[in-house]
């Protein structure tokens, strides 16, 4: 076994970024999808020369040397109410993306595949194309060799904004190094559910309805920001509509994360992004910063982050504190806890599909909670 390579790393020590495969000069590493739907590197021992380059670009190695502090914190939302309806929370990522593109830069973020069964990191250089990056994708996205394109854009003098999970951002910065043209945003992360669960769910809806899914969202705001709905459509028809937290994918989120998420190395201030964003949970309706249709929590972590935020002119920003953001976003500093039923859910998912996995792992308490959640969503009762 090649000891000076990623071949000795176990699943809990891999975030699936693909840096190792992209950096290997001998093409000795390929990313393979395991039975749970997550990608891991496979090293071809005969081709590996033990150079160690794959370890040097691994974001799970030598973490915490360049953690970024909190310089400022804000609550923010886009000024246009109709635009606010199309984004997951307050629209900060879209606003910053527009600001980068109008200066001649490019943006990288998660986009659905054409069939909505998967997602990958995509490059966008036109404001009109930013819609594909809007909305949360509650499963791990594929990276492919996108980091090479990011590197090329930077070397050609373009400003690049990369948006991803904390480990994704760390991976890009580890691969490319420091650059004045690279701006990064990481999203407050609770962990990444299985792409397999998402794919099976979309396929289940298509099989059940006989319709092809043409639109999928995890964060529809028809009942307000606090109760995001999964809404699935086809040719004007609504094929599925349910509060995300009371859905099959909501249960999957609770049951099963990537193994490395339970030992995340980018918590407790180890973020390396210029800006961290997420939902500003915990705001009361009488707080002047509150908006029923969404508010973003914004943590500025670097001078480049301050420069990014200063570009905004279509966003309402109001002062906040790091502590009040953390108070209602504990996953900003704490890893996901492994559910005792994770293995049962994963095994059933692989063998029998998401609907059976949901049935097996849903308790009576869960069923009652789902009824309550659905009623609260319909009545727009805020429980957060």
N, C-alpha and C positions, 0 to 999 in steps of 0.2 A: 504493500500500500504506500502511495506517495504521502510522506509525512509532512512535507512542506507545501501542502495544498489544502483545499477545502474538503478533501475526501474524508478527513477524520472528523469533521463536524457533524453533530447530530441535528435532528430536525428542530429541536428547541433553540438551536443556535444559528438558525437561518431564517431570514425575513423574505427570501424569494425575490430579491432585487435583480439578480442576473448579472451583477457587476463582474463576478468571477468568469462567467462564460464570455462576456464581452471583452475582457482584458486579456484572456489567454491567447498568447501569440501562436500557439501550436494547435488551436482549435480542439484542445483535449477535453473541454468541458461543455456539456450541453444541459439545458434546463429541461427536465422531464416532469410531467404532471403525475402526482401519486393518486392513489385510489380515492382520497378525500377531496381531490380537486386542486391541491396546492402544488406549486412548482418548486422543485429542488434541483440542485446541480448534481450531475453524474459525471465523474471523472474517468476518462479512458486511460487506464494506468500505463498502457504501452506507449501512448503519445505524450504523457506528462513527463516533463524534465525536472520537476521539483524546483522550479525557479522562485516560487513563492509570490509571484505577482498577484495571483488570485486572492491571497490573504491580505495583501497590502491595500486592496480596494474593497475589502469586505467591511461594511459598516457595523458589523457585530464584533469586530476586533478593536481593541484599544479604545474603548468608548469613554467619554467624559472629559477628554482633554481640551475640548473647545466648546463647552456648553455656553449658551448665550443667556444673558440676564433679561430682566424685564425693565425696559427704559421708560415705557409709558403704556397705559391701558385705556381703552375706549369702549363705549357702546356705539354701534353705528348701524345705519340702514340707508338704503338708496332713497333718494328724495321722491322718485316717481312711484306712485302707488301701484300702477299696473306692472311695472318692472318687479316690484317686491313680490308679487304673486308668482313670478316665474322662477324664483330662487329658493334655496333650501331654508335660509334664515334671513339675514339682513342684506345679503347681496355684496359683501365686501370683496369676495374673490372675483366676481364679475366686474365690479368697478375698477379694481386694480388691474385686471386683465385689459380692460379697455384703455386704461391710462398707459400701459406698456405698449400696446399695439399702435396707438396714435402717434407714438414717438418713433415708430419704425421697428419696434421689437416684436418678439414672438412669445407665445404662451404655450406651456405644456400642462395638460391635465387629463383627468379620466373621462373617457367617452364610451358610450355603448357601441357595441357592434350593430350592424344593420338589422339583425334579427333580435336584438335586445337580450340575447342569451349569455353574453359575456361583455367584458369591457377591457379596454387597453389605454395606455397613455398615448395621447394624440397631440400633434403640433397644430397650432392655430395661428395664423398671421393676419386674419381679417376679423374686424369687429362683428360682421354679419354672421360669422361662423362660430361665435362663442356660445351659442345656444347648446351646442353638442357637449360642452363642458359643464353646463348648469346641472344642479341637482346632485344629491348624495347617491353614491353607489355603495350599498352595504354588502360588499364582498370584495375580495382582492382582485385588483386589476393586473393584467399582464403588462410587462415592461418591454419584452423583446430586446431589440438593440437600440431603443430610443435614446439611451444615454449617449450613443455615438453621434446622433443627430444634434443633441443638445451641445455636445462638445464642438461640433462643426460650426453651429450657429455662433457660438462664443468666439471661436477662432476667426470667424469672418467679420467680427466686430459688432454683431447684433446684441441688443439687450434681450435677455431671456428671463422670463418669469416661469418658475417651475412650482406647481402646486401638487402636494401629495401628503401622505401620512408622514409622521416624523422620521420613520426609518427610511422611507422613500427619499426624502430630502437629504438625509444623512448619506444615503448611497450615492446620490448625484454629486454631492459636494466631495465625497471621498474619491470618486472616480475622476472628477475634473480638477479638484483643488480650488483654491481661492481665485476669484475673478471679479473685477469690478462690474462686469456685465451680467453676472449671474445673480438674480434676485429670487428668493425662495419664500414660499408660504407653506407651513404645515398646518394640518387640521387636527383639532383636539380629537384624539382617537381612543375608542373603547376596545379596539381589536378588530381584526378582519375576519368576517365569516367566510365560509367556503363558497367559491365560485360554482361548485357542483350543486349546492343547494339552490342557488339562484337559477341556474340553467334548468334544473329539474322542475322548479316551480313554473317557469315560463312554459316549458314543454307540457306540463300538466294542464295549464290553462288552455293551451292550443288544442290539446287532445280532447279536453272536456267540452269546449265550445265549437270546435271545428273551424275556428277562425285563426288567422295569422296575427300575432301581436305586432302592432305598428307603433305603439307608444307605451312606455312604462315609466312610472315615477314612484319613488319611495316617499316623497315628501309633498304630496298634493295638499294645499292649504284650504280646501273647501270648508273645513270646520276650524280654520285658524291654524296658527303656527304651532301651538302646543299639542295639537292632535294631528300629526302628519298621517295622511292616508296613502296606502298603496293603491294606485289607480292604474288599471291596465285597459287599453283601448285598441280598437281595430275598426277602421272605416267609420268612425263616428259612434260605434257601439262601445259601451262600457262592459268589459268582460269580467272585471273584478274590481271591487271597491271595499276596503276594510281598513280600520285603523292599523297602522304598521305594527304597533305594540301588541295588537290582538290577533295578528296574522300568523300564518305558518312560518313566514320568513322572520317575523318578530321572535318567535320561539327559537328558530335556528340561531339568531343573533345571541340569544341568552345561553344556548346550549353549546355552541361550537365555534371556537376561534382557532386561528393558526397556532400551533404549539409555541412558537416564539413569543406570541402575544402575552402569554402567562409569565414571561420572564423579560418583558420589554426593557431594553437598555436606554430608551429615550423618554423616560419619565423623570420627575423630580428635578426639573431644571436642566436636563441633558439635551434639550432641544437645540438644534443647530440652525434652525430657520431664521430668516430675518423678521418674519411676522408669523404669529400663531393666531388662528381664527377658529371660531366655533359658535355654537348657539349661546346666547346670553341668558341661560336659564336662571330662574330665581327672581327675575324682575317682577314686582307687583304692579297691578294695573294702575295704581295711583302714583307710580314712579314716573317722572317726566320723561324718562328715556324709553319707556315701554311702548311697544306697538303690537297689537294683537296679531299682525301678519308677519312678524319676525324682527329680531334684533340680533346683530352679530356681536360677539365678544372679540375684541382685537387686542392682542398683546404685541407691542413693538419691542423687538429684542436686539436690534442693531442700528447703527447709523444708516445703513442702507435701507433698513425697514422704515426709519423715520423719513428718508427720502421718498420711499414708495408712497407712504401715507400722505405726504405733502402734495402729491400729484392729484389727489382726489378733489373734484369740484362738484360731483353729483351725489355726494354722500353726506348725510348728517352725522357728525361725530360729536360725542359728548363724553366728558371725563368719566373714568371708572378706575377701579383699583384691581390689582392682581388678585388680592385676597378674596374679593367678592366674586370674581370669575371662578376661582378655584373652589369656592364654597359649594357651588352648584354644578361644577364640572370636575368631580374628584378623579376622573380618569386622566386628567391633565398631569397628575402626579402619581397615581396608583395604577399598577398593572391590573388587567382583567384577572379575576379569580376563576380557576377552572371549575366548571360545573361538574358535580359528582356523576351526572348522567352523560357527560361528553362522549365517552367511548360507546355507550349504548346508542346514543343518537347517531354518531358517526357510522357505526357498524350497520345500523338499520338503513341509514341514508344510502350507503354504498350498495347494500344488498337488495333493498326493497323500495327505495325512493323517499322523497321528502314527505309525502303525505302519510306514509306508514310510520316514518320516524317521528313525525309530529304526533300521530295518534298514540304511539307507544310511550312517548315522553311527556305528554300533557296530563297533568293531574286534575282532580276535581277542583282543587283550589285555583289552578290555572284557568279552568273553564269558567268558573264564577268570576274571576278577575277580568277575563276577556269580555264577559257580558257587561260588567261595570264600566270597563274602559270604553266600550262601544257606546253605551248610554251617555257617558260623560262627554265623549267626542261629539255626539249628535247635539247635546245640549250646550256644548262649548264650555264645560266646567273645567277650569284650570286646576289641576292637582299638583303642579310643580311649584 
